[in-house]
Amino acid sequence: GGGKEPLVEDECKDCDDTGLQPLKAETPTEAAETSKYHKMFAIIALIGQVFAWSTYLCFGRLLKQQVLLDEKFALIHKYQLGYVYLAVWIIGMGRAGVSCNASGARAPARVDRPDQHVYKIKAKEGPLKDAPYVMLASTGPQGRFNRAQRGVFNTDEVMPLLLANTILAGLVFGPVVVVLALLIAYGRVMFGIKYKESTKARVAGFFPSMIGEKWMEGLLLMCAIKGILFTSLPI
């Protein structure tokens, strides 16, 4: 006796009777949400180029690696490998496009993270006819497990392109990609740990990993541009 009652989390605290997030006047349309993500990805790509070209200048001029960089880009240019870099970057942009498409559909569907799908019991009649949608458990040990698993899957989803970007960028900027890999690894581990706590807490790891990943992606495009144009560029 006298002990505190255990805290009971409300699984349906932020849901309506269907199991979805409540429909509000400010719930965005799919078109508006998709446009938002397109703009966000475009801005991130531009920032990635600022980081990438700054890295090129610092690595070459400040760290006295310009001769080595010129030799590598001469090789890339001679054997037309810049087009390989460009092709991998284009594939990455294709993946970003379908990600924008899915993210744009999330808000009007009123599906919160970590849910990636919505399941419905399809009954034309009977007691299950108007049953709520089937969503992931979001509270207790099961909720923590689901969020932790989503952190793993999210990392797995970006891993193939990230590895390709790392290898290709590393052929030119060897030591630099090690630093970026450390930033990404730290961010991804924190992303998973914080995601297990709550969906909002995951941003503590998301931002470091995103900076590292988009920086690496920026180096890939920068290598493509430099490798294709080479001496045509003033720098």
PAZAPA-4460 file (N, C-alpha, C; in steps of 0.05 Angstrom, whole numbers, plus 32768, in hexadecimal, padded with zeros to 4 digits):
% residues 235
    n_x    n_y    n_z   ca_x   ca_y   ca_z    c_x    c_y    c_z   seq   type   mol
   8010   7FE8   8000   8000   8000   8000   8011   8019   8000     1      G     A
   8006   8030   7FFA   8014   8049   7FFB   8025   804F   7FE3     2      G     A
   802A   803B   7FD2   803B   803F   7FBB   802C   804E   7FA5     3      G     A
   803B   805B   7F94   802E   8069   7F7E   8023   8056   7F69     4      K     A
   800D   805D   7F5E   8001   804D   7F48   8013   8050   7F2F     5      E     A
   8018   803B   7F20   8029   803D   7F08   801B   804F   7EF3     6      P     A
   802B   805F   7EE5   8020   8071   7ED1   8016   8060   7EBA     7      L     A
   7FFD   8065   7EB3   7FF0   8057   7E9C   7FEF   806A   7E85     8      V     A
   7FFC   8064   7E6F   7FFC   8074   7E57   7FE2   8070   7E48     9      E     A
   7FD8   8086   7E3C   7FC0   8085   7E2D   7FC7   8080   7E0F    10      D     A
   7FC2   8068   7E06   7FC8   8061   7DEA   7FB9   8072   7DD6    11      E     A
   7FA2   807B   7DDD   7F91   808A   7DCB   7F8F   80A8   7DD0    12      C     A
   7FA2   80B2   7DE0   7FA1   80CE   7DE9   7F9F   80E2   7DD1    13      K     A
   7FAE   80DD   7DBC   7FAF   80F0   7DA6   7FA1   80E5   7D8D    14      D     A
   7F8E   80D3   7D91   7F80   80C7   7D7B   7F62   80CC   7D7C    15      C     A
   7F55   80CB   7D65   7F38   80CC   7D65   7F2D   80B0   7D66    16      D     A
   7F13   80AD   7D62   7F06   8093   7D65   7F0F   807E   7D50    17      D     A
   7F1B   8088   7D3A   7F25   8076   7D25   7F41   806C   7D2A    18      T     A
   7F4F   8078   7D3E   7F6B   8071   7D43   7F7F   8084   7D36    19      G     A
   7F75   8097   7D26   7F86   80AA   7D18   7F88   80C4   7D28    20      L     A
   7F9B   80D5   7D20   7F9D   80EF   7D2C   7F83   80FF   7D26    21      Q     A
   7F79   810F   7D38   7F60   811E   7D33   7F62   8130   7D1B    22      P     A
   7F4D   8132   7D0B   7F4C   8144   7CF4   7F48   8161   7CFF    23      L     A
   7F5A   8173   7CF7   7F59   818E   7D00   7F57   81A1   7CE8    24      K     A
   7F50   81BA   7CEE   7F4E   81CE   7CD8   7F6A   81D2   7CCB    25      A     A
   7F7F   81D0   7CDC   7F9A   81D4   7CD2   7FA7   81BB   7CC6    26      E     A
   7F99   81A5   7CC5   7FA4   818D   7CB8   7FAA   8193   7C9B    27      T     A
   7FC4   8191   7C93   7FCB   8199   7C77   7FC0   8186   7C62    28      P     A
   7FBD   8191   7C4A   7FB6   8180   7C34   7FCF   8171   7C2A    29      T     A
   7FCA   815C   7C1A   7FE1   814D   7C10   7FF2   815E   7BFE    30      E     A
   7FE6   816E   7BED   7FF5   817F   7BDB   8007   8193   7BEA    31      A     A
   7FFC   819F   7BFF   800B   81B3   7C0F   8022   81A5   7C1D    32      A     A
   801D   818E   7C28   8032   817F   7C37   8048   8175   7C25    33      E     A
   8040   816B   7C0D   8054   8162   7BFA   8065   8179   7BF1    34      T     A
   8059   8190   7BEB   8068   81A7   7BE3   807B   81B0   7BF8    35      S     A
   8073   81AE   7C11   8085   81B5   7C28   809E   81A4   7C28    36      K     A
   809A   818A   7C24   80B1   8177   7C24   80C3   817B   7C0B    37      Y     A
   80B7   8182   7BF4   80C7   8187   7BDC   80D9   819F   7BE1    38      H     A
   80CE   81B4   7BED   80DE   81CC   7BF3   80F4   81C6   7C07    39      K     A
   80ED   81B6   7C1B   8100   81B0   7C30   8118   81A0   7C24    40      M     A
   8112   818C   7C14   8127   817C   7C07   8138   818D   7BF5    41      F     A
   812C   81A0   7BE7   813B   81B2   7BD5   814E   81C3   7BE4    42      A     A
   8145   81CE   7BFB   8156   81DF   7C0C   816D   81CF   7C17    43      I     A
   8167   81B6   7C20   817B   81A5   7C2C   8191   819E   7C17    44      I     A
   8188   819A   7BFE   819B   8194   7BE8   81AE   81AC   7BE3    45      A     A
   81A3   81C4   7BE4   81B3   81DC   7BE0   81C7   81E0   7BF7    46      L     A
   81BE   81DB   7C10   81D0   81DC   7C27   81E6   81C7   7C24    47      I     A
   81DE   81B0   7C1A   81F2   819B   7C16   8208   81A3   7C03    48      G     A
   8201   81B3   7BEF   8215   81BD   7BDC   8227   81D2   7BE9    49      Q     A
   821B   81E2   7BFA   822C   81F6   7C08   8240   81E8   7C1A    50      V     A
   8238   81D3   7C28   824A   81C3   7C39   825F   81B5   7C28    51      F     A
   8256   81AA   7C11   8268   819A   7C01   827E   81AB   7BF4    52      A     A
   8277   81C1   7BE8   828B   81D2   7BDB   829D   81E0   7BF0    53      W     A
   8292   81E5   7C08   82A3   81F0   7C1D   82B7   81DB   7C26    54      S     A
   82AE   81C2   7C27   82C0   81AC   7C2E   82D6   81A9   7C19    55      T     A
   82CF   81AB   7C00   82E3   81AA   7BEA   82F8   81C0   7BED    56      Y     A
   82EF   81D8   7BF2   8302   81EE   7BF5   8314   81EB   7C0E    57      L     A
   8308   81E4   7C24   8317   81E1   7C3D   832B   81C9   7C3A    58      C     A
   8321   81B3   7C30   8332   819C   7C2D   834A   81A1   7C1A    59      F     A
   8344   81AF   7C04   8358   81B5   7BF0   836B   81CB   7BF8    60      G     A
   8360   81E2   7C00   8370   81FA   7C04   837B   81FB   7C21    61      R     A
   836A   81F7   7C35   8374   81FA   7C50   8384   81E2   7C59    62      L     A
   837C   81CA   7C51   838B   81B2   7C59   83A0   81A9   7C45    63      L     A
   83A4   81BA   7C30   83B9   81B5   7C1C   83B6   819B   7C0D    64      K     A
   839D   8194   7C07   8398   817B   7BF8   838F   8180   7BDB    65      Q     A
   8393   8198   7BD1   8389   819F   7BB7   8395   818E   7BA0    66      Q     A
   83AF   8189   7BA2   83BC   8179   7B8E   83B0   815D   7B8D    67      V     A
   83AC   8151   7BA4   83A0   8136   7BA5   8383   8137   7B9A    68      L     A
   8374   814B   7BA2   8358   814D   7B97   8358   8150   7B79    69      L     A
   836A   8160   7B6E   836C   8164   7B51   8372   814A   7B43    70      D     A
   8384   813A   7B4F   838B   8120   7B43   8373   810D   7B43    71      E     A
   8364   810E   7B58   834C   80FC   7B5A   8336   8105   7B46    72      K     A
   8331   811F   7B45   831D   8129   7B32   8326   8126   7B15    73      F     A
   833F   8127   7B10   8349   8122   7AF5   8343   8105   7AED    74      A     A
   8347   80F3   7AFF   8341   80D7   7AFA   8323   80D2   7AF6    75      L     A
   8313   80DF   7B07   82F6   80DC   7B04   82ED   80E8   7AE9    76      I     A
   82F8   80FE   7AE2   82F1   810B   7AC9   82FA   80FA   7AB1    77      H     A
   8312   80F0   7AB2   831E   80E1   7A9B   830D   80C8   7A95    78      K     A
   8304   80BA   7AA9   82F5   80A1   7AA5   82D7   80A5   7AA8    79      Y     A
   82CE   80BE   7AA7   82B1   80C5   7AA7   82A3   80BA   7ABF    80      Q     A
   82B1   80B9   7AD6   82A5   80AE   7AEE   8292   80C2   7AFC    81      L     A
   8294   80DB   7AF4   8282   80F0   7AFE   8265   80E9   7AF9    82      G     A
   8261   80DB   7AE3   8245   80D3   7ADD   823B   80BD   7AEF    83      Y     A
   824D   80AD   7AFA   8245   8099   7B0E   823C   80A7   7B28    84      V     A
   824C   80BB   7B30   8244   80CB   7B47   8229   80D8   7B43    85      Y     A
   8225   80E3   7B2B   820C   80F1   7B25   81F5   80DD   7B25    86      L     A
   81F9   80C5   7B1A   81E4   80B1   7B18   81DB   80A8   7B34    87      A     A
   81EE   80A4   7B46   81E7   809D   7B62   81D8   80B3   7B70    88      V     A
   81E0   80CC   7B6B   81D2   80E3   7B76   81B6   80E5   7B6C    89      W     A
   81B2   80E0   7B52   8197   80E0   7B46   8185   80CB   7B53    90      I     A
   8190   80B3   7B57   8181   809E   7B64   8179   80A6   7B80    91      I     A
   818B   80B4   7B8E   8185   80BE   7BA9   816E   80D2   7BA8    92      G     A
   816E   80E3   7B93   8159   80F7   7B90   813E   80E9   7B8A    93      M     A
   813F   80D3   7B7C   8127   80C4   7B77   811B   80B9   7B90    94      G     A
   812D   80AF   7BA2   8124   80A5   7BBB   8118   80BC   7BCC    95      R     A
   8125   80D3   7BCB   811B   80EA   7BDA   80FF   80F2   7BCF    96      A     A
   80FB   80EF   7BB5   80E1   80F6   7BA9   80CA   80E4   7BB4    97      G     A
   80CF   80CA   7BB5   80BA   80B9   7BBF   80B6   80BD   7BDD    98      V     A
   80CC   80C5   7BEB   80C9   80CB   7C08   80B7   80E4   7C0C    99      S     A
   80BB   80F8   7BFB   80AA   8110   7BFC   808D   8108   7BF7   100      C     A
   8089   80F6   7BE4   806E   80ED   7BDD   8060   80E0   7BF4   101      N     A
   806F   80CE   7C02   8063   80C1   7C1A   805F   80D4   7C31   102      A     A
   8073   80E5   7C36   8071   80F8   7C4C   8059   810C   7C47   103      S     A
   8055   8113   7C2E   803F   8125   7C28   8024   8118   7C2E   104      G     A
   8022   80FE   7C2B   8009   80F0   7C30   8004   80EA   7C4D   105      A     A
   8019   80EC   7C5E   8016   80E5   7C7A   8003   80F7   7C89   106      R     A
   8007   8112   7C88   7FF8   8125   7C98   7FDA   8123   7C92   107      A     A
   7FD1   8124   7C79   7FB4   8122   7C74   7FA9   8107   7C7B   108      P     A
   7FBA   80F2   7C7C   7FB0   80D8   7C84   7FAE   80D6   7CA2   109      A     A
   7FBA   80EB   7CB0   7FB9   80ED   7CCD   7FC6   80D5   7CDB   110      R     A
   7FDD   80CD   7CD0   7FEC   80B6   7CDB   8005   80C0   7CE7   111      V     A
   8008   80BC   7D01   8020   80C6   7D0F   8036   80B2   7D0D   112      D     A
   804F   80BB   7D11   8066   80A9   7D13   8065   809A   7D2D   113      R     A
   806E   8081   7D2F   807E   8073   7D1C   806E   8062   7D08   114      P     A
   8053   8064   7D08   8043   8055   7CF5   804B   805A   7CD8   115      D     A
   804F   8046   7CC8   8056   8048   7CAC   803F   803E   7C9A   116      Q     A
   802C   8030   7CA6   8015   8025   7C98   7FFC   8027   7CAA   117      H     A
   7FE5   8026   7C9D   7FCC   8026   7CAC   7FBC   800D   7CA3   118      V     A
   7FB4   7FFE   7CB7   7FA5   7FE5   7CB1   7F88   7FE8   7CB8   119      Y     A
   7F77   7FDC   7CA8   7F5A   7FDE   7CAC   7F4E   7FC2   7CAB   120      K     A
   7F3C   7FBD   7CBF   7F2D   7FA4   7CBE   7F16   7FA8   7CAA   121      I     A
   7F17   7F99   7C94   7F03   7F9D   7C7F   7EEB   7F8B   7C83   122      K     A
   7ED7   7F96   7C90   7EBE   7F87   7C96   7EA7   7F98   7C8C   123      A     A
   7E97   7F8E   7C7A   7E80   7F9D   7C6F   7E6A   7FA0   7C83   124      K     A
   7E68   7F8D   7C96   7E53   7F8F   7CAA   7E5C   7F80   7CC3   125      E     A
   7E4D   7F82   7CD8   7E54   7F76   7CF1   7E62   7F89   7D04   126      G     A
   7E6A   7F7F   7D1C   7E76   7F90   7D30   7E91   7F9D   7D28   127      P     A
   7E9E   7F91   7D15   7EB8   7F9C   7D0D   7EB6   7FAF   7CF5   128      L     A
   7E9E   7FB5   7CEC   7E9A   7FC6   7CD5   7EA6   7FE1   7CD8   129      K     A
   7EA3   7FED   7CF0   7EAE   8008   7CF5   7EC5   8007   7D09   130      D     A
   7ED3   7FF1   7D09   7EEA   7FEF   7D1B   7EFF   8004   7D14   131      A     A
   7F0D   800E   7D28   7F22   8022   7D23   7F39   8015   7D13   132      P     A
   7F4A   8027   7D07   7F61   801D   7CF9   7F74   800F   7D0C   133      Y     A
   7F84   7FFD   7D02   7F98   7FEF   7D12   7FB2   7FFD   7D10   134      V     A
   7FBC   8008   7D26   7FD5   8017   7D27   7FE9   800A   7D39   135      M     A
   8002   8013   7D37   8017   8008   7D49   8011   8010   7D66   136      L     A
   8018   7FFF   7D78   8017   8006   7D95   802B   801C   7D9A   137      A     A
   8023   8030   7DA9   8034   8048   7DAC   803C   804D   7DC9   138      S     A
   8033   803D   7DDC   8039   8041   7DF8   8045   8028   7E04   139      T     A
   8051   802B   7E1B   805C   8014   7E2A   8074   8008   7E1C   140      G     A
   807C   7FF0   7E24   8093   7FE2   7E18   808F   7FDD   7DFA   141      P     A
   8075   7FD8   7DF2   8070   7FD2   7DD6   8074   7FEB   7DC5   142      Q     A
   806C   8002   7DD0   8070   801B   7DC2   808D   8022   7DBF   143      G     A
   809C   801E   7DD4   80B9   8023   7DD3   80C6   8010   7DBF   144      R     A
   80BE   7FF7   7DBE   80C9   7FE4   7DAB   80C2   7FED   7D8E   145      F     A
   80AA   7FF5   7D89   80A2   7FFD   7D6E   80B2   8016   7D65   146      N     A
   80B6   8029   7D76   80C5   8040   7D6F   80E3   803A   7D6B   147      R     A
   80ED   8028   7D7C   8109   8020   7D78   810D   8011   7D5E   148      A     A
   80F9   8000   7D57   80FB   7FF2   7D3D   80F9   8005   7D26   149      Q     A
   80E8   801A   7D28   80E6   802D   7D13   8101   803C   7D0F   150      R     A
   810F   8041   7D25   8129   804D   7D23   813D   803B   7D13   151      G     A
   813B   8021   7D17   814B   800E   7D08   8144   800F   7CEA   152      V     A
   8129   800D   7CE5   8120   800B   7CC9   8126   8025   7CBA   153      F     A
   8123   803C   7CC7   8129   8055   7CBA   8147   8056   7CB2   154      N     A
   8158   804C   7CC4   8175   804B   7CBD   817A   8038   7CA6   155      T     A
   816D   8021   7CA7   8170   800D   7C91   8168   8019   7C76   156      D     A
   8153   8029   7C77   8148   8034   7C5E   815C   8046   7C4F   157      E     A
   816C   8055   7C5F   817F   8068   7C52   819A   805B   7C4E   158      V     A
   819F   8044   7C5A   81BA   8038   7C5B   81C6   8032   7C3F   159      M     A
   81B7   8026   7C2C   81C3   8020   7C12   81CE   8038   7C04   160      P     A
   81BF   804D   7C02   81C8   8066   7BF4   81DE   8073   7C05   161      L     A
   81DC   8072   7C1F   81F0   807F   7C30   820B   8071   7C2C   162      L     A
   820B   8057   7C2B   8224   8048   7C26   8230   804F   7C0B   163      L     A
   821F   8050   7BF7   8228   8057   7BDC   8234   8073   7BDC   164      A     A
   8226   8086   7BE9   8230   80A2   7BEA   824B   80A3   7BF9   165      N     A
   824D   8093   7C0F   8265   8094   7C1F   827D   8089   7C0F   166      T     A
   8279   8073   7C01   828F   8067   7BF2   8298   807A   7BDC   167      I     A
   8285   8085   7BCD   828C   8096   7BB6   8299   80B1   7BC0   168      L     A
   828D   80BD   7BD4   8299   80D6   7BDF   82B3   80D0   7BEC   169      A     A
   82B6   80B9   7BF8   82CF   80B2   7C06   82E6   80AE   7BF3   170      G     A
   82E0   80A6   7BDA   82F6   80A3   7BC6   8304   80BE   7BC1   171      L     A
   82F6   80D4   7BC5   8301   80EE   7BC1   8309   80FB   7BDC   172      V     A
   82F7   80FA   7BEF   82FB   8108   7C09   82FF   80F4   7C20   173      F     A
   8312   80E2   7C1D   8316   80CC   7C30   8312   80D3   7C4E   174      G     A
   8323   80E3   7C5A   8320   80E9   7C77   8306   80F8   7C7E   175      P     A
   82FC   8108   7C6B   82E4   8117   7C71   82CC   8105   7C76   176      V     A
   82C9   80F0   7C66   82B2   80DF   7C69   82B3   80CF   7C83   177      V     A
   82CB   80CB   7C8E   82CD   80BE   7CA8   82C0   80D0   7CBE   178      V     A
   82C6   80E9   7CBD   82BA   80FC   7CCF   829B   80FD   7CCC   179      V     A
   8292   80FE   7CB3   8276   80FE   7CAE   8269   80E4   7CB7   180      L     A
   8277   80CD   7CB3   826C   80B4   7CBC   8269   80B3   7CDA   181      A     A
   827C   80BF   7CE9   8279   80C0   7D06   8261   80D1   7D0E   182      L     A
   825D   80E7   7D00   8245   80F8   7D06   822B   80E9   7D00   183      L     A
   822B   80DB   7CEA   8213   80CC   7CE2   820E   80B5   7CF6   184      I     A
   8223   80A6   7CFC   821F   8090   7D0F   8215   8099   7D2A   185      A     A
   8221   80AF   7D34   8217   80BB   7D4D   81FA   80C2   7D4B   186      Y     A
   81F3   80D0   7D36   81D8   80D9   7D32   81C4   80C2   7D30   187      G     A
   81CC   80AE   7D22   81BA   8097   7D1E   81B5   8087   7D38   188      R     A
   81CB   8084   7D47   81C7   8076   7D61   81B6   8087   7D74   189      V     A
   81BB   80A1   7D75   81AA   80B2   7D86   818D   80B3   7D7B   190      M     A
   818A   80B2   7D61   816F   80B2   7D55   8160   809A   7D5F   191      F     A
   816C   8082   7D5F   815F   806A   7D68   8159   806B   7D86   192      G     A
   816C   8074   7D95   8168   8075   7DB2   8152   8089   7DBA   193      I     A
   8153   80A0   7DAE   813F   80B5   7DB4   8123   80AE   7DA9   194      K     A
   8123   80A1   7D92   810A   8098   7D86   80FB   8085   7D99   195      Y     A
   810A   8074   7DA6   80FE   8061   7DB9   80F0   8070   7DCF   196      K     A
   80FA   8087   7DD6   80EE   8097   7DEB   80D3   80A3   7DE1   197      E     A
   80D5   80B1   7DCA   80BD   80BD   7DBF   80C3   80C6   7DA2   198      S     A
   80AE   80CB   7D93   80B2   80D3   7D77   80BF   80EF   7D76   199      T     A
   80B7   8100   7D89   80C2   811C   7D89   80E0   811C   7D91   200      K     A
   80E7   810A   7DA3   8103   810A   7DAD   8117   8101   7D98   201      A     A
   810D   80F4   7D83   811F   80E9   7D6F   812F   80FE   7D60   202      R     A
   8125   8117   7D5F   8133   812C   7D50   814F   8132   7D5B   203      V     A
   8154   812A   7D74   816F   812F   7D80   8184   811F   7D71   204      A     A
   817C   8109   7D65   818F   80F9   7D55   818B   80FD   7D37   205      G     A
   8172   8105   7D30   816C   8108   7D14   817C   811E   7D07   206      F     A
   817F   8135   7D14   818D   814B   7D08   81AB   8146   7D03   207      F     A
   81BA   813B   7D17   81D6   8134   7D11   81D9   8121   7CF9   208      P     A
   81C8   810C   7CF9   81CA   80F8   7CE4   81C3   8104   7CC9   209      S     A
   81AE   8116   7CC9   81A6   8122   7CB0   81BB   8135   7CA5   210      M     A
   81C8   8144   7CB7   81DE   8156   7CAE   81F4   8145   7CA1   211      I     A
   81FC   8130   7CAE   8211   811F   7CA3   820A   8112   7C89   212      G     A
   81F1   8107   7C87   81E8   80F9   7C6F   81E5   810C   7C58   213      E     A
   81DA   8124   7C5C   81D6   8137   7C46   81F1   8144   7C3E   214      K     A
   8203   8146   7C51   821E   8150   7C4B   822B   813C   7C38   215      W     A
   8229   8122   7C3F   8235   810D   7C2E   8228   810E   7C12   216      M     A
   820E   8111   7C12   81FF   8112   7BF8   8208   812B   7BE8   217      E     A
   820E   8141   7BF6   8217   8159   7BE9   8233   8154   7BDD   218      G     A
   8244   8146   7BEB   825F   813F   7BE0   825C   812F   7BC7   219      L     A
   8249   811D   7BC6   8244   810C   7BAF   823E   811D   7B96   220      L     A
   822B   8130   7B99   8224   8141   7B82   823B   8153   7B7B   221      L     A
   8249   815D   7B8F   8260   816F   7B8A   8275   815F   7B79   222      M     A
   827A   8146   7B80   828D   8136   7B72   8284   8131   7B55   223      C     A
   8269   812E   7B52   825E   812A   7B37   8263   8142   7B26   224      A     A
   825D   815A   7B31   8261   8173   7B22   827E   8178   7B1B   225      I     A
   828F   8175   7B2F   82AC   8179   7B2B   82B8   8164   7B19   226      K     A
   82AF   814C   7B1C   82B9   8136   7B0B   82B1   8138   7AEE   227      G     A
   829A   8143   7AE9   8290   8145   7ACD   829C   815E   7AC0   228      I     A
   829C   8175   7ACE   82A5   818E   7AC3   82C3   8192   7AC6   229      L     A
   82CE   818A   7ADD   82EA   818B   7AE4   82F6   81A7   7ADE   230      F     A
   8307   81A9   7AC9   8315   81C2   7AC4   8303   81D9   7ABB   231      T     A
   82EA   81D3   7AB4   82D8   81E8   7AAC   82CF   81F9   7AC4   232      S     A
   82D2   81EE   7ADC   82CB   81FD   7AF4   82E2   820E   7AFD   233      L     A
   82DC   8226   7B07   82F1   8238   7B10   82FF   822F   7B2A   234      P     A
   82F3   821D   7B38   82FF   8213   7B52   8305   81F6   7B50   235      I     A
***
